Structure formats: C-alpha cells, structure tokens
C-alpha cells in the first residue's frame, strides 16, 4: 500500500544496529524487563544475577536475521549479499510489512494488559510471517535450502545459547513454533480469510495458540 523503509546490512552493522535499536526501545520503559525477570525469578525460572538487558540484547542482535518495526515502519534485514537466506528473510519481513499495512501490528494497548494478549498476538504475527516463509523456502532448490540453512547455522554458532536462561529460549520459540502451527491450522480451516479474521479479532491466551479450536 505504500513505500517501505528498508535497510540491508552486513553482519557487523546489523548486530551493532539491532543492539542500538533494542536499547533505544528499552529506554522508553526501562522497568519492564527488570520486572519480568523478577517475576520469573520468583518462580525459579530466571537465574539470579543475570542481567535481562544484557542477555536479551545479545540474544536478539546475535542470532536474529532481521526485524520489522511496526511503530516506525523501519525494516532491517541481515545480509549484504544476495543469498537464498537473505531472500528467505526478506519474504518473512515483507509479510510483516504487508500485515502491518492492512491490520496495524503496532498495538501498544496490548502491552498494558495484565494477561497473555500481547504474547498471543506476537505468536499470531510471527506465525503468519513464518507460514509464508516456509512456503517460499519450499519453492527453492535443495542446494539453495542447504545454503540458507548453513548461513543461518552460522548465526547460531556465533551465539552461546547455554548462556541464556531456558525460559527466554522457550518464550522466543513459542511465537515461532506454536505460533506457526496456530496459523497453519486456521489457514487449513478457513484460508487467508481466517488469518485476516485472526488479525481483526486476535487470540488472547497461550491456550488459544496451542489449541486453535479454543480461539
């Protein structure tokens, strides 16, 4: 529906830029992460002495491939060279941009709710982009898919996952794994119209993501 503010960055510039963007976003409400870590710590899920700002900043900048900021409209993709992995990432981020232009993904009111609404909405957003990404990836040759997997593995190899609390990994994986399964299930049941409906009346609990029929 309109032009996109897209930036393609090499590895070092991407890591530096994504960390800076994370810290800028954090500055708007610096207590959120501390409160979340304290709550998880009370449940025994966040190790004592682990700084959530440092660990999340490193996780998001080191292992990610790109991001689309619906608040600003900025899209940043990792990879200066035209590779299968960069094209896969572009498909994912462009799906976010398309969804945002039609359904407005910036919903700060969800962050203020004392329930799982924001978490469930993130699963819908990432599930939608991951479904389209998977369809595009399936259209590539075996060699292209192998090249993409090798490049993605290189990002992961550069990050020590053992240094991150398991709850952080589980929360990040939830929005992509069960999130994609949720979108796949409602697409099988009702096609693209069902996904449109989900953005207009989104799931609000992790139960609805795990059990689409509950939504």
N, C-alpha and C positions, 0 to 999 in steps of 0.2 A: 504494500500500500504506500510505501514511502522509502526514501533512501536510507541506507544503513551506515552507521559509523563503525567501520571495521578496520582492525589493525592486525597485521600478520607479523609476528615477532620470532626471532631466533631464540634458542633455549635460554641463554643468559638474560636477554632483555625481557623475556616472558616471565621468568622466575622473579626478577627484580621488580617488574611492573605489577605482577599479581600480588606480591607481598606488600607493595606500597598501597595498592587499592584496598587490600584487606585491612591494613592499619588505618586507612582513611575512613573506611566504613565503621571500624571499631570505635574510632574517636567520637562518633555520633552518639554512642550509648555504651561506654566502656564497661559498665557493670554487668551487662547481660552474660558475657562469658564467665565471669567470676561467679555469678550467682548460679549458673548452670553447673559449673564444676563443683561448687559447694554442695548443691543438691545431690549430684551424682556421688560425691564423696561420702555423703551421709548414708548412701545406700551401699557403700563399699565398691562402687564402680569407677571411681576416679582416684588414681594413686595420689597419696599425699605428697606435696612438694612439686607436683608437675604443673607448670605454668600453662594454662589453657591458651593464652595469647600466643606464646612461642610455639607450642606444639601444633595448634591448628593452622597458624600461619605457614609453618614449614610443610605441613601435610598438603594444604591447598595449593601452595606455589610449586612444590617439588613434583607431585605426582599427577597434576591435572593437565589436560590437553587444551583447554580453552574455557571461556565463560562469556555469557551474555548478561549484561546488567540491565534489567527492565526499567530500573529507576532513571538511568541516564540514557539508555539506548545504545550504550557502547558495547561492541563485540570485540573480543580479543582472542586470537587463535594462535596456538603454539606451532611453529614450523615455518621457516623462511623458504624452504624448498617445496616444490610441488610433488608431494609423495602421496601414495594411497592413504596413509594415516592422516595427513592434513586434509584430504578431501573428505574422509570419514568424519573428522572433527567439524569441518565446515557444514556438512549435512546436519549434524547434531545441533550446532549453534544456530544455523539458519532456521531450523524447525522451532527453536525457542523464539527467534525473532518473528516468525510467522504467527505463532501462537500469541505472542505479545501484541502484535498489531491488530489482531482480531479480538482478543479476550482480556488484555491488560493483566500481565503477570505480576506487576508491582502492586501488592495488596498489603500495605503496612498494617492495616487493621487486624490482620490475622496474627501478627507478631504480638499484639497486645492481649490476645485472648489467653486465658489460663487453661487451655486444653491442647489437644493434638491437631488443631485445624491447620496451623502453619506447616507442621510436619507432614500431614497427609497431602496438603496442596503441593508441597515440594516433590513428593513421590509422584503425583499426577504429572507435574511439569517435566520432571526428568524421565518418567516413563513414556510420555508422548514423544520426546526427542529420541529416546533410546529405541523405540519401536521403529521409527523411520530410519534411524542409523543402521539398525540390524537389516532392514530391507535393502538399503543401499549396499551394505557390506556383502550381502548375499549375491549381489549382481556382479561383484568383482571376480577376477580370475583367482585361481588357487595361489598363484605367485604373488599377486597384489595383496591378498589377505595375509599371506605369510610375511610379506614385507611390513605390512601395517602392524601385525602382532609383534614383530621383532622391535619395531620402533617404540611401540607402547611399552613393551617389556623393559626397554632401555630407560624409560622414565621411571618405572617402578624400581629398577635395580639401583637407581641413584638415591632412593629413599629407604632409610632403615625403618621398616614397618614395625619392628619389635619395640621401637622407642615410643610408639603411640598406644594410648590406652585402648583396650579392646572395645570398649563402649563407643569410642569415636569411630573406629572402623565399622562397627555394626550399624551405627546411625547413618554413616555415609553410604554403606552398601544397601541399606533399606530403601533409599529413594530410587536407586537404580534397579535392584533385583526385583523385590516385590512390587515396586512402582511400575516396572515394565510389564510384569505379569498381570497387574491390575488393568493396565491399558490394553494389553493383548486380549484379555478376557472380555472386556466391554466392547472391543472392536469386533471380535468374533460374533458377539451377540447382536450388535447394532450398527456396525460400520463406523465411518467417520462421524456420522450424526451423533452417535453415543459419546464419542470423545468430545465433540462440541458441547454436548449436554453436561458432561463432567466439568468442563471449564466454567460453565454458567452456574452449575449447582454442584460444587466440588465435594469430594469426600472430606470428612472432618475427623476421622479416627483411624488409627492403625488397623483396627479390626476391619474396617471397610476396605482398606488396601489389601489386607491378607485374604479377605472373604468378599469379593466383589458383589456377590448377591446381597450382602448386608447393605450396600450402597443402593 
